[in-house]
Amino acid sequence: MKKTAIILCGVLFLQNAHALDLTLNDAVSRIQTESHDLKKADANLRRARAGLDSANSNRWFKIDGTATYMNIINVENPGKPLGIALPADVVGASGGMIPAFMEFPSNIGMAGATLSLPIYTFGQIGNAVDAARDAIKMAESGNELARREVAAAAAQMYWTAKMTDDLVKIAENNLKASKDAERKLTSAGRANRLNLVKITADVAAKEIALSDAEFNRDSAHRMLKILAGVDMEESLNLIDEFPNSFVALDAPAALESNPEWDLFEYQAKMFESSARAKRAARYPTLGATASYNYIATHTDASLWNGVKNQSAYWGVSLSVPLFDGGSARANATMDAMEAEAVRQDLDKSKKMKSNEYTEAVLKHAHLRENFGRLNEARDLAAKTAQISFERFAAGQTSAVELSDVQAALAQMDMAVLNAKFNILMSEENVRKLGAK
């Protein structure tokens, strides 16, 4: 038996030695790295930056190159080349220098390039660029909002797992106290049958409570491993402990700004700029254009043996939309109404988030105040349990009373632990809602 116990202790020691030490900061960092929401937010930010590059590209000149080869077909007589038969007197007068049939070049090759440059677009490009910049700011605010949400969720997951660890310890201590009472009751030779049945039932109930606590701990650890990207076979050792005291929050009394407000503000500006850009589609567009072409023609496919020439031009162009059926106005109106809807969302968010922030700050102060009184009550429960155990050892009280006192102490331990968890979560909520 001793050898078996030593072996089991060695196995447990090796398992703990290979456990992954995880602090709160480590957990938050790992979960943020693994977060799909943050990866999506980063992708949205990169997409918004690419949108700005696309909008800015419309400011600069564009060059399009073309290369064309054509073979002209004699539709009336596909088997013969295109040409013209010259009068006999013309051929004779030329002394045979001019053929009786003059063939037209039926093979044409052309290569060239065209340059176009916008000069003035009455705000189409400028407002589109402003909208793209606002989209980037909106994506950055969304990224910050997602980062805070994930950080708060990660902290909640860490402290939840840590709380399940401590609940297992409370359940173990509670069970140990009942087993000690049972052992003392049976070894003293004065066991009352009712007390013995009561303490035995109490031990069985507390064994079930311990089993439930261990199950909940394992479930919380599994979820933490999934979110943090930790191998499921690896055990966790949560380093950070619940604090025993809490200081007042160094936070403004009222919420000054919030990433969600910034997101709505930039989104509204983006729609407003987009509306101006679409409204400008009703106005003329002034641009510059230039072109160069190289042309080669011949009666067969050997173009380089034929006639070659070049052509080029440059100039300015004015494009005037005459009638679009109201499309530009309708599109601009849709974006303007989107901006109005977003501003309504912003106004609602300011009211709700301000109230949520105020409630979070007040709740933290309220929980801190109650925490001191709760600790005093827990100390009194511990003293009561100690006195009851001493009276039980002296035969002055029953196992029923001892069990009730121990259960009350365990309940107070869980209440203190729950209060610590709630205070930490209120701190995280204030941090999540606060200004940058």
C-alpha positions as CSV (number, residue, x, y, z in Angstrom):
1,M,0.0,0.0,0.0
2,K,2.8,2.4,0.9
3,K,4.5,1.7,-2.5
4,T,1.3,2.3,-4.4
5,A,0.8,5.6,-2.5
6,I,4.3,6.7,-3.4
7,I,3.8,5.8,-7.0
8,L,0.5,7.7,-7.2
9,C,2.2,10.7,-5.6
10,G,5.0,10.5,-8.1
11,V,2.5,10.4,-11.0
12,L,0.6,13.4,-9.6
13,F,3.9,15.3,-9.2
14,L,4.9,14.6,-12.8
15,Q,1.6,15.7,-14.0
16,N,1.8,19.0,-12.1
17,A,5.3,19.5,-13.2
18,H,4.2,19.5,-16.9
19,A,1.2,21.7,-16.2
20,L,1.1,24.9,-18.2
21,D,1.4,27.9,-15.9
22,L,-1.1,30.5,-17.1
23,T,-1.5,34.1,-15.7
24,L,-4.4,36.3,-16.5
25,N,-2.4,38.4,-18.9
26,D,-1.2,35.2,-20.7
27,A,-4.7,34.0,-21.0
28,V,-6.0,37.3,-22.4
29,S,-3.1,37.4,-24.9
30,R,-3.6,33.8,-26.0
31,I,-7.3,34.2,-26.4
32,Q,-6.9,37.5,-28.4
33,T,-4.5,35.7,-30.7
34,E,-6.9,32.9,-31.3
35,S,-10.0,35.0,-31.5
36,H,-12.0,34.7,-34.7
37,D,-13.7,38.0,-34.0
38,L,-10.4,39.9,-33.8
39,K,-9.1,38.2,-37.0
40,K,-12.3,39.3,-38.8
41,A,-11.8,42.8,-37.4
42,D,-8.2,42.9,-38.7
43,A,-9.4,41.7,-42.1
44,N,-12.1,44.4,-42.2
45,L,-9.4,47.0,-41.4
46,R,-7.1,45.7,-44.2
47,R,-10.1,45.8,-46.6
48,A,-10.8,49.4,-45.6
49,R,-7.2,50.4,-46.2
50,A,-7.4,48.7,-49.6
51,G,-10.6,50.7,-50.3
52,L,-8.7,53.9,-49.7
53,D,-6.0,52.9,-52.1
54,S,-8.7,52.1,-54.7
55,A,-10.3,55.5,-54.2
56,N,-7.0,57.4,-54.4
57,S,-6.1,55.6,-57.6
58,N,-8.9,57.5,-59.4
59,R,-6.9,60.7,-58.8
60,W,-4.1,59.6,-61.1
61,F,-3.7,59.0,-64.8
62,K,-4.5,55.6,-66.3
63,I,-2.8,54.1,-69.3
64,D,-4.5,51.4,-71.4
65,G,-2.6,49.5,-74.1
66,T,-4.2,47.7,-77.1
67,A,-2.9,45.4,-79.8
68,T,-5.2,44.3,-82.7
69,Y,-4.8,42.2,-85.7
70,M,-7.6,42.2,-88.4
71,N,-8.0,40.2,-91.6
72,I,-10.6,41.8,-94.0
73,I,-12.8,39.3,-95.8
74,N,-14.2,39.8,-99.3
75,V,-17.9,39.1,-98.4
76,E,-19.0,38.9,-102.0
77,N,-16.3,36.5,-103.1
78,P,-14.5,35.1,-100.0
79,G,-12.0,33.3,-102.1
80,K,-10.6,36.4,-103.8
81,P,-8.8,39.4,-102.2
82,L,-10.3,42.8,-102.1
83,G,-9.3,45.2,-104.8
84,I,-10.2,47.1,-107.9
85,A,-9.8,46.4,-111.6
86,L,-8.2,49.3,-113.4
87,P,-9.3,50.4,-116.9
88,A,-7.2,49.0,-119.8
89,D,-6.2,52.4,-121.0
90,V,-4.8,53.3,-117.6
91,V,-2.8,50.1,-117.4
92,G,-1.5,50.6,-121.0
93,A,-0.6,54.2,-120.4
94,S,1.5,53.2,-117.4
95,G,3.6,50.9,-119.6
96,G,2.8,47.9,-117.4
97,M,3.9,49.7,-114.3
98,I,0.4,49.5,-112.9
99,P,-1.2,46.1,-112.5
100,A,-4.6,45.5,-114.1
101,F,-5.9,44.5,-110.6
102,M,-4.9,46.6,-107.6
103,E,-5.3,44.6,-104.4
104,F,-6.2,46.3,-101.1
105,P,-4.3,45.5,-98.0
106,S,-6.5,42.9,-96.2
107,N,-4.2,42.4,-93.1
108,I,-4.0,45.2,-90.6
109,G,-2.0,45.2,-87.3
110,M,-2.3,48.0,-84.8
111,A,-0.7,48.6,-81.4
112,G,-1.1,51.6,-79.2
113,A,-1.7,53.2,-75.8
114,T,-4.2,55.7,-74.5
115,L,-3.7,57.9,-71.4
116,S,-6.6,59.5,-69.5
117,L,-6.3,61.9,-66.5
118,P,-9.2,63.4,-64.5
119,I,-8.8,67.1,-64.0
120,Y,-11.9,68.1,-62.1
121,T,-14.8,65.9,-61.1
122,F,-16.8,68.3,-58.9
123,G,-16.2,66.3,-55.8
124,Q,-16.8,62.7,-57.0
125,I,-13.3,61.6,-56.3
126,G,-12.5,63.8,-53.3
127,N,-15.7,62.8,-51.4
128,A,-15.1,59.1,-52.3
129,V,-11.6,59.4,-50.8
130,D,-13.1,61.0,-47.7
131,A,-15.6,58.2,-47.4
132,A,-12.7,55.6,-47.7
133,R,-10.8,57.4,-44.9
134,D,-13.8,57.4,-42.7
135,A,-14.2,53.7,-43.4
136,I,-10.7,53.1,-42.1
137,K,-11.5,55.0,-38.9
138,M,-14.7,53.0,-38.6
139,A,-12.8,49.7,-39.0
140,E,-10.1,50.9,-36.4
141,S,-12.9,51.6,-33.9
142,G,-14.5,48.3,-34.7
143,N,-11.1,46.6,-34.1
144,E,-10.7,48.4,-30.8
145,L,-14.3,47.4,-29.8
146,A,-13.7,43.8,-30.7
147,R,-10.4,43.8,-28.8
148,R,-12.1,45.1,-25.6
149,E,-14.9,42.6,-25.9
150,V,-12.5,39.7,-26.3
151,A,-10.3,40.9,-23.5
152,A,-13.3,41.2,-21.1
153,A,-14.6,37.7,-22.2
154,A,-11.1,36.3,-21.7
155,A,-10.8,37.7,-18.2
156,Q,-14.2,36.4,-17.4
157,M,-13.3,32.9,-18.7
158,Y,-10.0,33.0,-16.7
159,W,-11.6,34.0,-13.4
160,T,-14.5,31.6,-14.0
161,A,-12.0,28.7,-14.3
162,K,-10.1,30.0,-11.3
163,M,-13.3,30.2,-9.2
164,T,-14.1,26.6,-10.1
165,D,-10.6,25.7,-8.8
166,D,-11.4,27.4,-5.5
167,L,-14.8,25.9,-5.3
168,V,-13.2,22.4,-5.5
169,K,-11.0,23.4,-2.6
170,I,-14.0,24.6,-0.6
171,A,-15.8,21.4,-1.3
172,E,-12.8,19.3,-0.4
173,N,-12.4,21.1,2.9
174,N,-16.1,20.8,3.6
175,L,-16.0,17.1,3.0
176,K,-12.8,16.7,5.0
177,A,-14.5,18.4,8.0
178,S,-17.5,16.1,7.8
179,K,-15.2,13.0,7.5
180,D,-13.2,14.1,10.6
181,A,-16.4,14.5,12.5
182,E,-17.6,11.1,11.4
183,R,-14.3,9.5,12.4
184,K,-14.4,11.2,15.8
185,L,-18.0,10.2,16.3
186,T,-17.4,6.5,15.6
187,S,-14.1,6.3,17.5
188,A,-15.3,7.9,20.7
189,G,-17.6,5.0,21.4
190,R,-20.5,7.2,22.1
191,A,-22.1,7.3,18.7
192,N,-25.8,8.2,18.7
193,R,-27.6,6.3,16.0
194,L,-29.4,9.4,14.7
195,N,-26.2,11.5,14.7
196,L,-24.3,8.7,12.9
197,V,-26.9,8.4,10.2
198,K,-26.9,12.2,9.8
199,I,-23.2,12.5,9.5
200,T,-22.9,9.6,7.1
201,A,-25.6,11.2,4.9
202,D,-23.8,14.5,5.2
203,V,-20.5,12.9,4.0
204,A,-22.3,11.3,1.0
205,A,-24.0,14.6,0.0
206,K,-20.7,16.4,0.3
207,E,-18.9,13.8,-1.8
208,I,-21.5,14.4,-4.6
209,A,-21.0,18.2,-4.2
210,L,-17.2,17.7,-4.6
211,S,-17.8,15.5,-7.7
212,D,-20.0,18.2,-9.2
213,A,-17.4,20.9,-8.4
214,E,-14.6,18.8,-10.0
215,F,-16.8,18.3,-13.1
216,N,-17.5,22.1,-13.4
217,R,-13.8,22.8,-12.9
218,D,-12.8,20.4,-15.7
219,S,-15.5,21.9,-18.0
220,A,-14.3,25.4,-17.3
221,H,-10.6,24.4,-18.0
222,R,-11.6,22.7,-21.2
223,M,-13.4,25.8,-22.5
224,L,-10.4,28.0,-21.4
225,K,-8.0,25.6,-23.3
226,I,-10.2,25.9,-26.5
227,L,-10.3,29.7,-26.4
228,A,-6.6,30.0,-25.6
229,G,-5.4,27.5,-28.1
230,V,-4.0,25.1,-25.5
231,D,-3.7,21.4,-26.2
232,M,-6.6,19.5,-24.6
233,E,-4.2,16.9,-23.1
234,E,-2.2,19.6,-21.3
235,S,-3.3,20.5,-17.7
236,L,-3.5,24.1,-16.6
237,N,-2.1,25.8,-13.5
238,L,-3.8,29.1,-13.1
239,I,-1.3,31.4,-11.4
240,D,-3.2,34.5,-10.5
241,E,-5.2,34.4,-7.3
242,F,-8.3,36.2,-6.4
243,P,-7.3,39.4,-4.5
244,N,-8.3,39.8,-0.9
245,S,-8.8,43.5,-1.1
246,F,-10.0,46.0,-3.7
247,V,-9.3,49.7,-4.2
248,A,-11.7,52.3,-5.5
249,L,-11.7,52.7,-9.3
250,D,-9.7,55.6,-10.8
251,A,-12.3,56.2,-13.4
252,P,-14.2,59.3,-14.6
253,A,-17.7,59.7,-13.1
254,A,-19.2,60.0,-16.5
255,L,-18.4,58.2,-19.8
256,E,-16.5,60.6,-22.1
257,S,-16.0,58.5,-25.2
258,N,-16.4,54.9,-26.3
259,P,-15.2,52.9,-29.4
260,E,-18.8,52.1,-30.3
261,W,-19.5,55.9,-30.4
262,D,-16.5,56.4,-32.6
263,L,-17.6,53.6,-34.9
264,F,-21.1,55.1,-35.4
265,E,-19.6,58.6,-35.8
266,Y,-17.2,57.6,-38.6
267,Q,-19.9,55.4,-40.2
268,A,-22.2,58.3,-40.4
269,K,-19.5,60.5,-41.9
270,M,-18.7,57.8,-44.4
271,F,-22.3,57.7,-45.6
272,E,-22.4,61.5,-45.8
273,S,-19.2,61.6,-47.9
274,S,-20.5,58.8,-50.1
275,A,-23.8,60.7,-50.6
276,R,-21.9,63.8,-51.7
277,A,-19.8,61.8,-54.1
278,K,-22.9,60.2,-55.7
279,R,-24.6,63.6,-55.8
280,A,-21.7,64.9,-57.8
281,A,-22.3,62.3,-60.5
282,R,-24.9,64.8,-61.9
283,Y,-22.2,67.3,-62.7
284,P,-19.7,67.5,-65.6
285,T,-16.3,65.8,-65.5
286,L,-13.3,67.4,-67.0
287,G,-10.4,65.3,-68.1
288,A,-7.3,65.1,-70.3
289,T,-6.6,62.4,-72.8
290,A,-3.8,61.3,-75.1
291,S,-3.3,58.5,-77.5
292,Y,-0.5,56.9,-79.7
293,N,-1.0,54.2,-82.3
294,Y,1.3,52.3,-84.6
295,I,-0.4,50.7,-87.7
296,A,1.0,48.2,-90.2
297,T,-0.9,47.0,-93.3
298,H,-0.2,44.4,-96.0
299,T,-1.9,42.2,-98.5
300,D,-0.8,39.1,-96.6
301,A,0.2,38.3,-93.0
302,S,3.7,39.6,-93.4
303,L,2.7,42.9,-91.9
304,W,6.3,44.2,-91.4
305,N,6.8,44.1,-95.2
306,G,3.8,46.3,-95.8
307,V,2.9,49.9,-95.2
308,K,3.6,51.4,-91.8
309,N,2.4,54.6,-90.2
310,Q,1.9,56.2,-86.8
311,S,-0.8,58.4,-85.3
312,A,-1.1,60.4,-82.0
313,Y,-3.2,63.0,-80.4
314,W,-3.8,64.8,-77.1
315,G,-6.5,67.0,-75.8
316,V,-9.1,67.6,-73.1
317,S,-12.6,66.2,-72.8
318,L,-15.7,67.4,-71.0
319,S,-18.3,64.7,-70.1
320,V,-21.8,66.1,-69.3
321,P,-24.5,63.8,-67.9
322,L,-27.7,64.9,-69.5
323,F,-30.3,62.5,-68.1
324,D,-29.9,59.5,-65.8
325,G,-33.5,59.0,-64.8
326,G,-32.8,60.3,-61.3
327,S,-30.3,57.6,-60.4
328,A,-27.6,59.9,-59.0
329,R,-30.1,61.7,-56.8
330,A,-31.7,58.5,-55.6
331,N,-28.4,56.9,-54.7
332,A,-27.3,60.0,-52.8
333,T,-30.5,60.1,-50.9
334,M,-30.2,56.4,-49.9
335,D,-26.7,57.1,-48.4
336,A,-27.9,60.3,-46.7
337,M,-30.7,58.3,-45.0
338,E,-28.2,55.6,-44.0
339,A,-26.2,58.4,-42.3
340,E,-29.3,59.7,-40.5
341,A,-30.1,56.2,-39.3
342,V,-26.6,55.7,-38.0
343,R,-26.7,59.0,-36.1
344,Q,-29.9,57.8,-34.4
345,D,-28.0,54.7,-33.4
346,L,-25.2,56.9,-32.1
347,D,-27.6,58.9,-30.0
348,K,-29.2,55.8,-28.5
349,S,-25.8,54.3,-27.9
350,K,-24.6,57.4,-26.0
351,K,-27.6,57.2,-23.7
352,M,-27.4,53.4,-23.1
353,K,-23.6,53.2,-22.8
354,S,-23.5,56.2,-20.5
355,N,-26.0,54.6,-18.2
356,E,-24.3,51.2,-18.4
357,Y,-21.0,52.8,-17.5
358,T,-22.5,54.7,-14.5
359,E,-24.1,51.5,-13.3
360,A,-20.8,49.7,-13.6
361,V,-18.9,52.3,-11.6
362,L,-21.7,52.4,-8.9
363,K,-21.9,48.6,-8.8
364,H,-18.2,48.3,-8.2
365,A,-18.4,50.8,-5.3
366,H,-21.4,48.9,-3.9
367,L,-19.8,45.5,-4.2
368,R,-16.6,46.8,-2.5
369,E,-18.6,48.2,0.4
370,N,-20.5,44.9,0.8
371,F,-17.3,42.9,0.5
372,G,-15.9,44.3,3.8
373,R,-19.1,43.3,5.7
374,L,-19.1,39.9,3.9
375,N,-15.6,39.2,5.1
376,E,-16.6,40.0,8.6
377,A,-19.5,37.6,8.4
378,R,-17.2,34.9,7.0
379,D,-14.8,35.4,9.9
380,L,-17.7,35.0,12.4
381,A,-18.8,31.9,10.6
382,A,-15.3,30.4,10.8
383,K,-15.2,31.2,14.5
384,T,-18.6,29.6,15.0
385,A,-17.4,26.5,13.1
386,Q,-14.3,26.2,15.3
387,I,-16.3,26.6,18.5
388,S,-18.8,24.1,17.3
389,F,-16.1,21.6,16.4
390,E,-14.5,22.0,19.9
391,R,-17.9,21.5,21.5
392,F,-18.5,18.4,19.4
393,A,-15.1,17.0,20.4
394,A,-16.1,17.6,24.0
395,G,-19.4,15.9,23.5
396,Q,-21.4,19.1,24.0
397,T,-23.1,19.2,20.6
398,S,-24.5,16.9,18.0
399,A,-23.2,16.0,14.6
400,V,-26.4,17.6,13.2
401,E,-25.4,21.0,14.5
402,L,-21.8,20.5,13.5
403,S,-22.9,19.7,9.9
404,D,-25.1,22.7,9.7
405,V,-22.3,25.0,11.0
406,Q,-19.8,23.6,8.5
407,A,-22.3,23.9,5.7
408,A,-22.9,27.6,6.7
409,L,-19.1,28.2,6.6
410,A,-18.8,26.6,3.2
411,Q,-21.7,28.8,1.9
412,M,-19.9,31.9,3.3
413,D,-16.7,30.9,1.6
414,M,-18.6,30.6,-1.7
415,A,-20.3,33.9,-1.1
416,V,-16.9,35.6,-0.6
417,L,-15.5,34.0,-3.7
418,N,-18.6,35.0,-5.7
419,A,-18.2,38.6,-4.4
420,K,-14.6,38.7,-5.5
421,F,-15.6,37.4,-9.0
422,N,-18.3,40.0,-9.3
423,I,-16.0,42.9,-8.3
424,L,-13.4,41.8,-10.8
425,M,-16.1,41.5,-13.5
426,S,-17.4,45.0,-12.7
427,E,-13.8,46.3,-13.1
428,E,-13.5,44.6,-16.5
429,N,-16.9,46.1,-17.5
430,V,-15.7,49.6,-16.6
431,R,-12.5,49.1,-18.5
432,K,-14.4,47.8,-21.5
433,L,-16.8,50.7,-21.6
434,G,-14.2,53.5,-20.7
435,A,-12.5,55.9,-23.0
436,K,-9.4,54.9,-25.0
